[in-house]
Amino acid sequence: MTELHESAGTGPGDAHFAVFTDRADAAAVARSFSRPGTRTLPHPSGRPWLVGEWHDRDVVAARAGHAALAVIGCCPVDAVELQRRAGRLRDLADVDALARSLPGSFHLIAALDGRLRVQGTASGLRLVFHAPVDGVQVAASRADLLAGAIGAEPDREQLAVRLLWPVPHPLAETPLWRGVTAVSPQDALIIAADGRTVHRSRWWTPPEPVRPLADGAPVVREALAAAVDARTRQGGVVSCDLSGGLDSTSVCFLAARSPARVVASTWPGRDPADTDLHWARQAVRSLPQVEHVVWDADASPLVYEDLLGIDDLLDEPTIGVMDRSRVLHHLPAMAERGSRLHLTGIGGDHVAWCSEAYYHRLLRTRPLFALRTLRGFRALWQWPLGTTARALADSRPYGRWLADAGHRLRDPLPATVRTSLGWGMPPRLFDWVTPDAERMAGRALREAAEHAVPLHPDRGLHADLDQIRSCTRIIRQWDRMAARAGVPMASPFLDDRVIEACLAVRPSERVTPWQYKPLLTAAMQGIVPDACLRRTNKAAASMDAFNGLREHRADLLTLWEDSRLEQLGLVDGKALRRLARRPATPELREAILYSTIAAEVWLRGLGRAPQATEATQAGENTQATARTGP
């Protein structure tokens, strides 16, 4: 059923698209989204259904009668199976079961009797947005596609919100452009046959964490193996990060069992105390068929490198720009070795481990067990007794917690134990953020608090889900950067099926002061050698971050000399320039630059990104189409 218009210049892993109903007015709007390199997947009428850029590897589509399905991303389903599933659709709600059964990471689009359903992943790695374009509701995988179509400019208040550290739920979901609406990861967007009416349907809820570790570990092993297999089953050459940590080592051993030839890649740390290379070599001894590439530690880009040269087209600010050079630096060399995909262990910290905040509830349901374990955490993390007791006694509901944070944005960062056992880290603004930006961010926080509900009533599961989504918002942009660099990245731990398998395990067995990542250790028994499973720590990059701040202070100074944020009245440029000249100042030990740098780099990138003018032209073309008609 696939009809392609224009040649496809987009490489694997970089699909982006818009979705349209089968109507003449929608077809007129769809024409404004077309440009050289665009591909179109049509409705039976010939009108556009999907318009965007993608590689053949990234799309599977099928039609049966009045139903059609499309999977965009990584999923092992083939067209025959998808057609069988389409033939069984009687209602769009039937797509729920399909979405919850397929491995991989993908967008799922369904059309049935003129209606549309569009959804991403529960992890938040693949998002969905929508906006009315000339009265027609259009869904898209990227917010900037819609912003260009409606001629929207970045919203100053939302930029002020993005200066918060961190940006709490649900504010992080709000797009940077007025008129563009985000769909929560757990929801699917439904567009009625009239092309104008939309509503949302909940398709995903997290599993209750009640499964014993002994029962859950085999399920995690199966889910992670399926996630890796979805990327490696086609063979060829794939590369893997191999830091020697449990996460990357697990992915590497699973990939080595596949038809693909594996190239393992290790960046040793600059810190003499870093033991990554030792553990990576330990793993490779049991992987004789794997090529192991060890890079020169001193050649590794530092944090903050090349901030002035970033021109990636991003649809929101991301703190991932700080590590962009480090993440992408070795990909060209992997491409030279034939790699078609680079696998990472990112996400393992977020799903195989979990938040200590579960013990807020466990203290009330299993007090003796919780008290004994909390004593272990206090010893491990050096939590003061009094602060620990106050954190455990804090029973504010999420909305109240969020509202209180809106009045304390200039307070010092809270003690670690309060964030570990609470709803999360309350947001803060730092001295260089202007009072005007503070007023806007505080107002947005307090307004959100009036109706905010946590991602789960249990603050531990809320914290887990929030951390997963915070991670995927960064990885989502890194994936686009990597695809543009020529080797797409994939993080199997962040697949929905893997997340579900991990979250289903009892938190009392998943996070403990007595053992490091017990769930992943149990899941990988028999796959990863015992010698590798004995690692009980991970390397920190604090030296690279400190050195990067010092060595790239000239770039940071340049960044603030013509600051877009300063022009908008959101930051004090003089204060930022002073900090850039004094990177070792004690002031930066208690203040965090990441969110401010992310917003500044994003604003600069809007003006010079290769496709920025095309987005603007798309908005102009939409208005012209509206005047002339189809």
ABEGO torsion letter per residue (X at the ends): XBBBBEBBABBBGABBBBBBBBBAAAAAAAAAABBBGBBBBBBAAGBBABBEBBBAAABBBBBBEABBBBBBEBBABBAAAAAAAAAABABAAAAAAAAAABBEBBBBBBBBGGBBBBBBBAAGABBBBBBBBGGBBBBBABAAAAAAAAGBBBBAAAAAAAABOBBBOAAAABBABBGBBBBBAABBBBBBAAGABBBBBBABBBBBBABBAAAAAAAAAAAAAAAAAAAAAAEEBBBBBBAGBAAAAAAAAAAAABABBBBBBBBBBABAABAAAAAAAAAAAABAABBBBBBBAAABBBBGBGAAABABBBABBBAAAAAAAAAAAAAAAAAAAGBABBBBABGAAAAABBBAAAAAAAAAABAAAAAAAAAAAAAAAGBBAAAAAAAAABABBAAAAAAAAAAAAABBBBBAAAAAABAEBBBBBBAABBAAAAAAAAAAAAAAAAABBBABABAAAAAAAAAAAAAAAAAAAAAAAAAAAGBBBBBAAABAAAAAAAAABBAAAABBAABBGAAAAAAABGABBAAAAABABBBBAAAAAAAAAAAAAAAAAAAAABBAAAAAGABBAAAAAAAAABAABAAAAABBAAAAAAAAAAAAAAAABAAAAAAAAAAAAAAAAAAAEX
